[in-house]
Amino acid sequence: MNKWIGSGRLIKDAEIRYFPSSGKPFATFALAIPDPFARKGEPKADFIDCIVYDKKKVELIEKHIRKGTKLEIVGRLKSGSFINRDGNRSYYRRIVVTELEFAESRAAEQQADIQAELDSMSLESYDFMDIPEGADGELPFA
């Protein structure tokens, strides 16, 4: 049996290309999958290359999936080799995606983006006015 199931976030926008012979689209992307057992000094995530051949899934990816989107995918592991431009043999391993689902709602994704933006803001960057001593009685919200 050759079945792979994984969940992770896109490390960059998917790349949509077309086969020269048929004009059919395909999409390639990489998922970052956290490694909960990573030791100090080791990478904290595995990066899994994926390819999608199904036209409807490629259209979905093109319209809705961007860097950082969390996906759950099912597919089969494919490995092979080819001769690169330098004449050397290169090896690859990727997941041929057969099923694809969003792993979080759009609202959760937008909320995470907003929270990340808020977290990046520093209070030191704002110029707050000091409230003078004894002004407590004059403030409408005190």
Secondary structure as a PSIPRED ss2 file (coil, helix, strand):
# PSIPRED VFORMAT (PSIPRED V4.0)

   1 M C   1.000  0.000  0.000
   2 N C   1.000  0.000  0.000
   3 K C   1.000  0.000  0.000
   4 W E   0.000  0.000  1.000
   5 I E   0.000  0.000  1.000
   6 G E   0.000  0.000  1.000
   7 S E   0.000  0.000  1.000
   8 G E   0.000  0.000  1.000
   9 R E   0.000  0.000  1.000
  10 L E   0.000  0.000  1.000
  11 I C   1.000  0.000  0.000
  12 K C   1.000  0.000  0.000
  13 D C   1.000  0.000  0.000
  14 A C   1.000  0.000  0.000
  15 E E   0.000  0.000  1.000
  16 I E   0.000  0.000  1.000
  17 R E   0.000  0.000  1.000
  18 Y E   0.000  0.000  1.000
  19 F C   1.000  0.000  0.000
  20 P C   1.000  0.000  0.000
  21 S C   1.000  0.000  0.000
  22 S C   1.000  0.000  0.000
  23 G C   1.000  0.000  0.000
  24 K C   1.000  0.000  0.000
  25 P E   0.000  0.000  1.000
  26 F E   0.000  0.000  1.000
  27 A E   0.000  0.000  1.000
  28 T E   0.000  0.000  1.000
  29 F E   0.000  0.000  1.000
  30 A E   0.000  0.000  1.000
  31 L E   0.000  0.000  1.000
  32 A E   0.000  0.000  1.000
  33 I E   0.000  0.000  1.000
  34 P E   0.000  0.000  1.000
  35 D C   1.000  0.000  0.000
  36 P C   1.000  0.000  0.000
  37 F C   1.000  0.000  0.000
  38 A C   1.000  0.000  0.000
  39 R C   1.000  0.000  0.000
  40 K C   1.000  0.000  0.000
  41 G C   1.000  0.000  0.000
  42 E C   1.000  0.000  0.000
  43 P C   1.000  0.000  0.000
  44 K C   1.000  0.000  0.000
  45 A E   0.000  0.000  1.000
  46 D E   0.000  0.000  1.000
  47 F E   0.000  0.000  1.000
  48 I E   0.000  0.000  1.000
  49 D E   0.000  0.000  1.000
  50 C E   0.000  0.000  1.000
  51 I E   0.000  0.000  1.000
  52 V E   0.000  0.000  1.000
  53 Y C   1.000  0.000  0.000
  54 D C   1.000  0.000  0.000
  55 K H   0.000  1.000  0.000
  56 K H   0.000  1.000  0.000
  57 K H   0.000  1.000  0.000
  58 V H   0.000  1.000  0.000
  59 E H   0.000  1.000  0.000
  60 L H   0.000  1.000  0.000
  61 I H   0.000  1.000  0.000
  62 E H   0.000  1.000  0.000
  63 K H   0.000  1.000  0.000
  64 H H   0.000  1.000  0.000
  65 I C   1.000  0.000  0.000
  66 R C   1.000  0.000  0.000
  67 K C   1.000  0.000  0.000
  68 G C   1.000  0.000  0.000
  69 T C   1.000  0.000  0.000
  70 K E   0.000  0.000  1.000
  71 L E   0.000  0.000  1.000
  72 E E   0.000  0.000  1.000
  73 I E   0.000  0.000  1.000
  74 V E   0.000  0.000  1.000
  75 G E   0.000  0.000  1.000
  76 R E   0.000  0.000  1.000
  77 L E   0.000  0.000  1.000
  78 K E   0.000  0.000  1.000
  79 S E   0.000  0.000  1.000
  80 G E   0.000  0.000  1.000
  81 S E   0.000  0.000  1.000
  82 F E   0.000  0.000  1.000
  83 I E   0.000  0.000  1.000
  84 N C   1.000  0.000  0.000
  85 R C   1.000  0.000  0.000
  86 D C   1.000  0.000  0.000
  87 G C   1.000  0.000  0.000
  88 N C   1.000  0.000  0.000
  89 R E   0.000  0.000  1.000
  90 S E   0.000  0.000  1.000
  91 Y E   0.000  0.000  1.000
  92 Y E   0.000  0.000  1.000
  93 R E   0.000  0.000  1.000
  94 R E   0.000  0.000  1.000
  95 I E   0.000  0.000  1.000
  96 V E   0.000  0.000  1.000
  97 V E   0.000  0.000  1.000
  98 T E   0.000  0.000  1.000
  99 E E   0.000  0.000  1.000
 100 L E   0.000  0.000  1.000
 101 E E   0.000  0.000  1.000
 102 F E   0.000  0.000  1.000
 103 A C   1.000  0.000  0.000
 104 E C   1.000  0.000  0.000
 105 S C   1.000  0.000  0.000
 106 R H   0.000  1.000  0.000
 107 A H   0.000  1.000  0.000
 108 A H   0.000  1.000  0.000
 109 E H   0.000  1.000  0.000
 110 Q H   0.000  1.000  0.000
 111 Q H   0.000  1.000  0.000
 112 A H   0.000  1.000  0.000
 113 D H   0.000  1.000  0.000
 114 I H   0.000  1.000  0.000
 115 Q H   0.000  1.000  0.000
 116 A H   0.000  1.000  0.000
 117 E H   0.000  1.000  0.000
 118 L H   0.000  1.000  0.000
 119 D H   0.000  1.000  0.000
 120 S H   0.000  1.000  0.000
 121 M C   1.000  0.000  0.000
 122 S C   1.000  0.000  0.000
 123 L H   0.000  1.000  0.000
 124 E H   0.000  1.000  0.000
 125 S H   0.000  1.000  0.000
 126 Y C   1.000  0.000  0.000
 127 D C   1.000  0.000  0.000
 128 F C   1.000  0.000  0.000
 129 M C   1.000  0.000  0.000
 130 D C   1.000  0.000  0.000
 131 I C   1.000  0.000  0.000
 132 P C   1.000  0.000  0.000
 133 E C   1.000  0.000  0.000
 134 G C   1.000  0.000  0.000
 135 A C   1.000  0.000  0.000
 136 D H   0.000  1.000  0.000
 137 G H   0.000  1.000  0.000
 138 E H   0.000  1.000  0.000
 139 L C   1.000  0.000  0.000
 140 P C   1.000  0.000  0.000
 141 F C   1.000  0.000  0.000
 142 A C   1.000  0.000  0.000
